[in-house]
Amino acid sequence: MTVRYRMSAFNDDGGTGVSRVPGGLSVAVSNPLQPGHDPEASNPEQLLALAWATCLNATAQAVVRGAHRTAVRVEVEMRDAEGRGGFEFVATAFVSGEGLSEAEAADLAAAAHARCPVSRLLHDAPTVSVRSEGWASD
């Protein structure tokens, strides 16, 4: 198996502080459940949504091969994990393609979800879903 790219990220502050890529991006993070959290800082829900939206849309663009503009919106909720304690994420991706019918958009969503590396990571999670929606670029 050929490794095409490898990177690492680092956090030693927990939910409040800074997460960083050595020699690269540093992101201020803050736990939205803590009183006095920094609303300007990011949190794991936002970072997951950004990663998945970026990867899934790049994959959707590869699937349509430039024939249509595509957009992906990801919503991430954090809720109490029933029967397990702690919390869990509920993530839903909405895939759209400009000029596509509902059936074509559904096919695009399924094809992109099947190929996207982040989707493959999340695929078997019972709290993850991918849907198609009408064209919306924002």
N, C-alpha and C positions, 0 to 999 in steps of 0.2 A: 504494500500500500504506500503510495507516494503522498507525503505531507506537502500540501500546496502553500500553506501559510500557518504560522503559529504566533501567538501573542499571549501575553498574560496581563492581568489586572491585579491590583493590590489594594487592600483596605485593612488598616489596623486601628480604625476609630469606631467600627461598628456602624450603627444607623445614623450617627451624627458626626460629621467631620469631613473627610475627603477620601474619595476613591480615585485611583490613578492608574494610568498605564505608564510603566517605567519609561522615561525619556519622551513622554507624549502628553496626552490629555489628562487634566486633573479636573474632577467634578466635585463641587461641594454637595454633600448629601445631608439630608435631615429627615428624621422619622416623622411622618405626618400625624402619627398617633400621640406623639409626645407634646405635652403643653409647652408653648413657646417655641415650637419648631420654626425653622427658617423657611418661609414660603417661597423664597427665591432659590433655595437649594433643590436639588433633584432627589428622587427616592427610587427604590427598586422597581416600583410599579411603572414609573415613567421610563426608566432605563430599559425595562423589558419591552414596553410598548414601542419605544424607538427602535430597538434592535430588531424586533419582529416586523414592524412596518417597513423598515428599510430593506431587510432581506426578502420579505415576501413580495414587495413591489418590484425589486430588482429581478426576482424570479418570474413574476408575471410579465414584465417587459421582455424577458428572454423567451417566454412562451409565445407571446404575440408577435415577436420579431419585428417590432416597429410598425406593425399594421394598425395599432390603436394606442392611444395614450392610456395609461393605467394609473390607478391610485389605490392606496390601501390606508384604511383607518383602523387602529387597534385600540380597544378599550380594555383596561385592566382594573379589576376590582380586587380588594383584599377583604376577605371575610373570615369569620370563625370557622375553623375546620371541624366539621361535625364528627363527633366520635373519636377524634384523634388528638384533640388539644392543639393549641397554637392557632396559626392562621394559614390560609391558602389563597392563592391567586385564582381568579376566574378571568380568563383572557378570551376575547372574541375579536377576530379580524374580519373586516368588511372589505371585500375586493370589488373594484369596479373597473370597467373599461369603456372608454368613450365610444359611443355608437354601437355598443353590443346589446343584443336582446337579453332578456332575463335568462334564457337557457344558455346562451353563449357566455354570459357573465358567470353563471354557475359552473360551467365547464372550465372557464379560466381559473376561478377560485380553487376548484378541485385540483387542477393540474399544477398550479403554483404551489399549493399546500403540499402536494406529493413530492415536489422537487426542492423546496426551500429548506436549507440546512437548519434554520431555527425551528421551522414547522416540524421537521423530523425529530428534533430534540423534544418538542412539546407534544408530539403526535398522540401518544398513548395516555396523556393526562385526561381524566374525565371532566376536567373543568376548562378545557380548551375547545374552541369551535371556530370554524371559518365559514363565512357566509358571503353571498354576493349581494350587491346593492346597485341601484341606479347610479349613473355617472355623477360623481361629486369629487372635485379636485381639492377641496378643503373641508 
